[in-house]
């Protein structure tokens, strides 16, 4: 149950920050891939580029293939191998 804190400063109401949604669908897809495949920080920009340059269908198919075929190890490396062959 929420705890009643009584009166709070009015400035606290304005300081509440909300996350901005991604501007494009490919950005949302890239964030999903980064999360699901545990992509390291150095390779995150590459995921955004792949999602921007390829169609959504190709990227999703590659993601599904990666999940299905690579059960152990670094899935993000396998994802980049598959996507490079699809070009």
C-alpha positions in Angstrom: 0.0 0.0 0.0 1.2 3.5 -0.7 2.6 5.5 2.2 1.1 8.9 2.8 3.9 11.4 3.0 1.6 14.4 3.8 2.3 17.7 2.0 5.2 17.7 -0.5 6.9 20.5 -2.3 5.1 21.6 -5.4 8.4 21.6 -7.3 8.5 17.8 -6.9 5.5 17.4 -9.1 7.2 19.2 -11.9 10.4 17.3 -11.5 8.8 13.9 -12.4 10.5 12.7 -15.5 9.0 10.3 -17.9 10.8 8.3 -20.5 10.4 9.5 -24.1 9.1 6.9 -26.5 11.4 6.1 -29.4 10.9 8.5 -32.4 10.9 5.7 -35.0 9.8 2.1 -35.0 13.2 0.8 -35.9 14.6 2.4 -32.7 12.1 0.5 -30.6 13.1 -2.7 -32.4 16.8 -2.0 -31.8 16.2 -1.5 -28.1 14.3 -4.8 -28.0 17.2 -6.6 -29.7 19.7 -5.0 -27.4 17.7 -6.2 -24.4 17.0 -9.7 -25.6 20.5 -10.5 -26.9 22.5 -8.8 -24.2 24.4 -6.7 -26.7 27.5 -5.0 -25.1 27.7 -1.2 -25.1 30.3 -1.1 -27.9 28.0 -2.8 -30.3 24.7 -1.0 -29.6 25.2 1.5 -32.4 25.6 -1.3 -34.8 22.2 -2.7 -33.8 20.6 0.7 -34.5 22.3 0.8 -37.9 21.1 -2.7 -38.8 17.5 -1.8 -37.8 17.6 1.4 -39.7 19.1 0.0 -42.9 17.0 -3.3 -43.1 13.3 -3.9 -43.2 11.5 -4.7 -40.0 10.6 -8.2 -41.4 14.2 -9.1 -42.1 15.4 -8.0 -38.7 12.7 -9.8 -36.9 13.3 -13.0 -38.9 17.0 -12.7 -38.1 16.2 -12.2 -34.4 14.0 -15.3 -34.4 16.6 -17.4 -36.2 19.2 -16.3 -33.7 17.1 -17.3 -30.7 16.3 -20.6 -32.3 19.8 -21.6 -33.5 22.1 -20.1 -30.9 21.1 -21.6 -27.5 24.5 -20.9 -25.8 27.2 -18.4 -26.2 27.0 -14.8 -27.4 23.8 -14.5 -29.3 24.5 -11.0 -30.5 27.6 -12.2 -32.5 25.4 -14.8 -34.2 22.8 -12.1 -34.9 25.4 -10.0 -36.8 26.6 -13.1 -38.8 23.1 -13.9 -39.9 22.2 -10.3 -40.8 25.4 -9.8 -42.8 24.5 -12.9 -45.0 21.0 -11.5 -45.7 22.3 -8.4 -47.4 
